[in-house]
Structures are given as structure tokens and as C-alpha cells.
């Protein structure tokens, strides 16, 4: 009875109140009050309060989203520091090893500053609004922390993990190609095991030591062969091409583990994709270079 009396006292306020953008449920409930009387005031009041609270929540969400807006990447002209952190821009500085008074010769590709969108010091794809809509995207709905790599199946902390005997183990990964072969290599801390497509590498390479040494050459050259286990998956091409693809993938995985190894592996051409391929056969000719004999008549 008290609820009914309180709702009856609420009727004049609802009839004179004008709320722009009110929920359609509350509007229809207001019409029911005018047509059917006071007994329908209680549902109408509940619907109106729900619509007002929903509107307040939406305004609060918009305010919280505006607190962290997406800005454009730039470099501060005074401090010379960018307003973003790109973990893929790795480099090794040798200035401390140079004699005093000498200048470093510029080499490599020209540096181009990043000018795309930035959210919380993390470069992001243009056109996205954070947090992402859970109806359109899978979690995580927020970008990673500044300085953490992302993508390629990495965890939220920027590392790769796999389950080995119900234990979470970190690994490092690389992809390589040679001729028409492709290989994916993962390295984990271990004692020197080498597995290719589920078989021991010696057995997979038909007990041919040249192919086996070619595949694990980057680790052997740095005397790290017995400190890591190699898990490789190769497909396409022949055994020799797969060995070259594993070598390139292994070198890229080692670079993910320790970027300071890059100058040594780059000098030894372990990180260079071998461009040599079989020359294709020509139309109308028996082979790539062989020609049919010319007959005048």
C-alpha cells in the first residue's frame, strides 16, 4: 500500500517531465498511465528509472573512453623522444666500442619516424577504439603494455609458451624458406635434442651428416648446440631444401632469444634468405636452357 501511494505521488512528476532520448519502454508505459490509470504507475516508474540509469551509464562510459584517446605518433622536438614504444625497433649500439673522435658510418635502411595512431604509448591499427567491442573481437580487448611484443600467438606478456608434460615452458620461434621448402622452428632450453617432423634429425636426413650440420649450423657456430632443444616442422621441396629452410628459421629463433647474436649471424649469412632457385622451363623448349636444334629446311 505504501508503494502504491508513493507511485501515485510520483505520477504528476512523470506526466510533466520531458526526457529527451527516453527509452521506448518508458514512453509506452507513460501512455498506459494516461489510458488505464494509477494501477500501472509502478511498472512505468520502474521502466523510467531503468532508462535514466542506462543513460547515465552510457554517459559515464563515454567519459571514461575519452580519458584515453588515440593520438598520433610524434617525436618531441625538445626532448627528441617519441610518444610511443615500438618493441620491434631493436638495435645494437657500437658507439661505446669506437675510439674517441671517430664517427660511425651510416649503414642500413633509412630511419622513418612512426606517425600512425598511438594508444597508451602502443602503436595500434588506424580506426580502432579501445577497449574493443567484445561482440566483434576476441580477448584481450586492450593492447599490451608498452615495450611488449604482440602477435604470432604470443601471450599477453609478449612471450611464447607451450605445454610439455603439463608444464608451461617458454620457447622462441622462427620461420624460414629455401627453394620451395618451408620450415617452422621452435627452440626451448634443453640438452641438445633435434627433432624434425616427429623424428630424430639424423634419421630424418637419412644419416647424411652434411644436411644435419647444415640445419643446426647457427647453434653449432655459436657453441650453443647442447643448451637448446630444436623442434622443427618442415614441408615442401626436398631434404636439402628443408635443411636450408630449417637453418634460416633456427637463426631467426635465436635472434628472438638474444638480439646481440644478430651481428655474428648476419656476418655469417645465417639470416639471409638464399634466393637461388631452379630456373623454370621455357615454353616450346625441352628444358630451362636446352634448345631444340635449328634446321633451315
C-alpha positions as CSV (number, residue, x, y, z in Angstrom):
1,X,0.0,0.0,0.0
2,X,2.9,2.4,0.8
3,X,4.5,1.5,-2.6
4,X,1.2,2.3,-4.3
5,X,0.9,5.6,-2.5
6,X,4.4,6.6,-3.4
7,X,3.9,5.7,-7.0
8,X,0.7,7.7,-7.1
9,X,2.6,10.7,-5.7
10,X,5.2,10.2,-8.5
11,X,2.6,10.5,-11.3
12,X,2.4,14.3,-11.6
13,X,6.2,14.5,-11.9
14,X,6.3,11.8,-14.7
15,X,3.5,13.4,-16.6
16,X,5.2,16.8,-16.7
17,X,8.8,15.6,-17.0
18,X,10.3,15.8,-20.5
19,X,13.3,13.4,-21.0
20,X,14.9,13.6,-24.5
21,X,16.0,10.2,-25.8
22,X,13.9,8.3,-23.2
23,X,13.7,4.5,-23.7
24,X,10.7,3.4,-25.8
25,X,9.6,1.1,-22.9
26,X,9.2,4.1,-20.6
27,X,7.3,6.0,-23.2
28,X,4.8,3.2,-23.8
29,X,4.4,2.9,-20.0
30,X,3.6,6.6,-19.8
31,X,0.8,6.1,-22.4
32,X,-0.6,3.2,-20.3
33,X,-0.8,5.6,-17.2
34,X,-2.9,8.1,-19.1
35,X,-5.2,5.5,-20.6
36,X,-5.6,2.9,-17.7
37,X,-5.0,4.9,-14.6
38,X,-2.9,4.6,-11.4
39,X,-2.6,0.8,-11.1
40,X,0.0,0.8,-13.9
41,X,2.2,3.5,-12.4
42,X,4.5,1.1,-10.6
43,X,5.8,-0.7,-13.8
44,X,6.0,2.7,-15.5
45,X,8.1,4.2,-12.8
46,X,10.5,1.2,-12.8
47,X,10.9,1.4,-16.6
48,X,11.6,5.2,-16.4
49,X,14.2,4.8,-13.6
50,X,15.9,2.0,-15.6
51,X,16.1,4.1,-18.7
52,X,17.6,7.0,-16.7
53,X,20.2,4.8,-15.1
54,X,21.1,3.3,-18.6
55,X,21.5,6.7,-20.0
56,X,23.7,7.7,-17.1
57,X,25.9,4.6,-17.5
58,X,26.3,5.4,-21.2
59,X,27.4,8.9,-20.5
60,X,29.9,7.6,-17.9
61,X,31.3,5.1,-20.4
62,X,31.8,7.8,-23.0
63,X,33.6,10.0,-20.4
64,X,35.9,7.1,-19.4
65,X,36.7,6.4,-23.1
66,X,37.6,10.0,-23.8
67,X,40.1,9.8,-20.9
68,X,42.4,7.6,-23.0
69,X,42.0,8.7,-26.6
70,X,44.0,7.6,-29.6
71,X,46.7,10.1,-30.5
72,X,49.1,10.3,-33.5
73,X,52.7,9.2,-33.1
74,X,55.2,12.0,-33.0
75,X,58.7,12.9,-31.7
76,X,59.0,15.7,-29.2
77,X,61.2,18.4,-30.7
78,X,62.6,19.5,-27.4
79,X,63.5,16.1,-25.8
80,X,63.8,14.1,-29.0
81,X,61.8,11.2,-27.6
82,X,58.8,9.6,-29.2
83,X,55.4,9.3,-27.5
84,X,55.3,5.6,-28.3
85,X,57.3,2.5,-27.6
86,X,57.9,0.1,-30.5
87,X,59.5,-3.2,-29.3
88,X,60.2,-4.3,-32.8
89,X,62.7,-1.4,-33.3
90,X,65.6,-3.3,-31.9
91,X,69.2,-2.2,-32.5
92,X,72.7,-2.6,-31.2
93,X,74.8,0.4,-30.5
94,X,78.5,0.1,-31.1
95,X,79.4,3.8,-30.3
96,X,80.9,2.8,-26.9
97,X,83.4,0.4,-28.7
98,X,84.6,3.1,-31.2
99,X,87.8,5.1,-30.4
100,X,87.2,8.7,-29.3
101,X,87.0,11.2,-32.1
102,X,85.7,8.8,-34.8
103,X,82.3,8.9,-36.4
104,X,80.1,6.0,-37.2
105,X,79.5,5.4,-40.9
106,X,75.7,5.4,-41.6
107,X,74.6,2.0,-42.9
108,X,71.3,0.1,-43.3
109,X,67.9,1.4,-44.2
110,X,66.9,5.0,-43.6
111,X,65.0,5.6,-40.4
112,X,61.4,6.8,-40.9
113,X,59.7,8.0,-37.7
114,X,56.3,6.5,-36.9
115,X,53.4,8.9,-37.5
116,X,50.4,6.5,-37.1
117,X,47.9,6.2,-34.2
118,X,49.1,5.6,-30.7
119,X,47.1,4.3,-27.7
120,X,48.8,4.3,-24.2
121,X,52.3,4.6,-25.9
122,X,51.5,1.5,-28.1
123,X,51.2,1.8,-31.9
124,X,47.8,0.5,-33.0
125,X,45.8,0.0,-36.2
126,X,44.0,3.1,-37.5
127,X,40.3,3.2,-36.9
128,X,40.1,1.1,-33.7
129,X,38.6,2.3,-30.4
130,X,39.7,0.8,-27.1
131,X,38.5,-1.1,-25.3
132,X,37.4,-3.2,-28.2
133,X,33.9,-4.4,-28.6
134,X,33.6,-7.9,-27.2
135,X,30.9,-8.7,-29.7
136,X,33.3,-8.2,-32.6
137,X,36.7,-9.2,-31.2
138,X,38.2,-11.9,-29.1
139,X,40.0,-11.0,-25.9
140,X,42.3,-9.4,-25.0
141,X,40.4,-6.2,-25.7
142,X,43.2,-3.9,-24.7
143,X,46.7,-3.6,-26.3
144,X,49.7,-5.0,-24.4
145,X,51.9,-3.0,-22.1
146,X,54.4,-0.6,-23.8
147,X,57.6,-2.3,-24.8
148,X,55.9,-5.8,-25.1
149,X,55.7,-7.6,-28.5
150,X,52.4,-8.9,-29.7
151,X,51.0,-11.2,-32.5
152,X,52.1,-14.6,-33.9
153,X,50.5,-16.4,-31.0
154,X,52.3,-14.6,-28.2
155,X,50.9,-14.4,-24.7
156,X,49.9,-11.1,-23.0
157,X,53.4,-10.6,-21.7
158,X,54.9,-10.9,-25.2
159,X,56.4,-14.3,-24.9
160,X,55.6,-17.7,-26.4
161,X,54.6,-20.6,-24.2
162,X,53.8,-24.3,-24.8
163,X,52.7,-27.2,-22.6
164,X,55.3,-30.0,-22.2
165,X,54.2,-32.8,-19.8
166,X,51.6,-30.5,-18.2
167,X,54.3,-27.8,-17.6
168,X,54.2,-24.3,-19.1
169,X,57.6,-23.8,-21.0
170,X,58.8,-20.7,-22.8
171,X,60.0,-21.2,-26.4
172,X,61.3,-19.0,-29.2
173,X,60.1,-19.3,-32.8
174,X,61.3,-18.6,-36.3
175,X,60.1,-19.2,-39.9
176,X,62.4,-19.9,-42.8
177,X,62.3,-20.8,-46.5
178,X,64.8,-22.3,-49.1
179,X,63.9,-23.2,-52.7
180,X,60.3,-24.4,-52.4
181,X,60.7,-25.7,-48.8
182,X,59.4,-24.0,-45.7
183,X,60.2,-24.7,-42.0
184,X,58.9,-23.6,-38.6
185,X,61.4,-24.0,-35.8
186,X,60.9,-23.7,-32.0
187,X,63.8,-23.8,-29.6
188,X,63.5,-24.4,-25.8
189,X,66.1,-24.7,-23.1
190,X,67.3,-28.3,-23.1
191,X,70.2,-30.7,-23.7
192,X,70.7,-30.7,-27.5
193,X,67.8,-32.8,-28.9
194,X,67.0,-32.2,-32.5
195,X,63.5,-33.3,-33.8
196,X,62.3,-32.8,-37.3
197,X,58.7,-33.8,-38.1
198,X,58.5,-36.1,-35.1
199,X,61.7,-37.9,-36.0
200,X,65.3,-37.6,-34.9
201,X,67.2,-35.3,-37.2
202,X,69.8,-37.9,-38.1
203,X,67.1,-40.4,-39.1
204,X,65.1,-37.7,-41.0
205,X,68.2,-36.6,-43.0
206,X,68.9,-40.2,-44.0
207,X,72.1,-40.4,-41.8
208,X,73.7,-37.8,-44.1
209,X,75.9,-35.5,-41.8
210,X,76.1,-32.6,-44.3
211,X,72.3,-32.0,-44.2
212,X,72.2,-32.4,-40.4
213,X,75.1,-30.0,-39.8
214,X,73.6,-27.5,-42.3
215,X,70.3,-27.5,-40.4
216,X,71.7,-26.8,-37.0
217,X,74.7,-24.7,-38.1
218,X,73.7,-21.4,-36.4
219,X,73.6,-23.1,-32.9
220,X,76.7,-25.1,-33.6
221,X,78.6,-22.0,-34.8
222,X,77.9,-20.1,-31.5
223,X,78.6,-23.2,-29.3
224,X,75.0,-23.3,-28.1
225,X,74.0,-26.7,-29.6
226,X,73.8,-28.6,-26.3
227,X,71.9,-25.8,-24.5
228,X,68.7,-25.9,-26.5
229,X,66.3,-28.4,-27.9
230,X,65.2,-27.9,-31.5
231,X,61.7,-28.8,-32.6
232,X,61.3,-28.3,-36.3
233,X,58.4,-28.8,-38.8
234,X,59.3,-28.7,-42.5
235,X,57.3,-29.3,-45.6
236,X,57.7,-28.8,-49.4
237,X,60.7,-29.3,-51.6
238,X,63.4,-31.9,-50.9
239,X,65.5,-32.8,-48.0
240,X,68.3,-30.4,-48.9
241,X,65.9,-27.5,-49.3
242,X,64.3,-28.3,-46.0
243,X,67.7,-28.3,-44.3
244,X,68.3,-24.8,-45.6
245,X,64.9,-23.6,-44.5
246,X,65.5,-25.0,-41.0
247,X,68.8,-23.2,-40.8
248,X,67.2,-19.8,-41.6
249,X,64.3,-20.5,-39.2
250,X,66.7,-21.5,-36.5
251,X,68.7,-18.3,-36.9
252,X,65.6,-16.2,-36.6
253,X,64.5,-18.0,-33.5
254,X,67.9,-17.5,-31.9
255,X,67.6,-13.8,-32.8
256,X,64.4,-13.7,-30.8
257,X,66.2,-15.2,-27.8
258,X,69.2,-13.0,-27.9
259,X,69.3,-10.0,-30.2
260,X,73.0,-9.5,-29.5
261,X,73.7,-12.6,-31.6
262,X,72.4,-10.8,-34.7
263,X,75.7,-9.2,-35.9
264,X,77.5,-12.6,-35.8
265,X,74.8,-14.5,-37.6
266,X,74.3,-11.7,-40.1
267,X,78.1,-11.7,-40.9
268,X,77.9,-15.5,-41.4
269,X,74.8,-15.1,-43.7
270,X,72.6,-17.3,-41.5
271,X,69.9,-14.6,-41.6
272,X,70.0,-14.2,-45.4
273,X,67.3,-15.8,-47.4
274,X,69.0,-17.9,-50.2
275,X,67.4,-16.6,-53.4
276,X,68.8,-19.4,-55.6
277,X,66.0,-21.3,-57.3
278,X,65.7,-23.8,-60.1
279,X,65.2,-21.9,-63.3
280,X,61.8,-22.7,-64.9
281,X,61.4,-24.5,-68.1
282,X,60.7,-22.4,-71.2
283,X,57.6,-22.8,-73.4
284,X,58.5,-24.7,-76.6
285,X,61.9,-25.8,-75.3
286,X,62.8,-29.1,-73.7
287,X,64.4,-27.6,-70.6
288,X,65.4,-24.3,-69.0
289,X,68.4,-23.7,-71.1
290,X,68.4,-26.5,-73.6
291,X,67.2,-25.6,-77.0
292,X,65.9,-27.6,-79.9
293,X,68.3,-27.8,-82.9
294,X,67.8,-25.3,-85.6
295,X,67.0,-26.7,-89.1
296,X,66.9,-24.3,-92.0
297,X,64.9,-26.8,-94.1
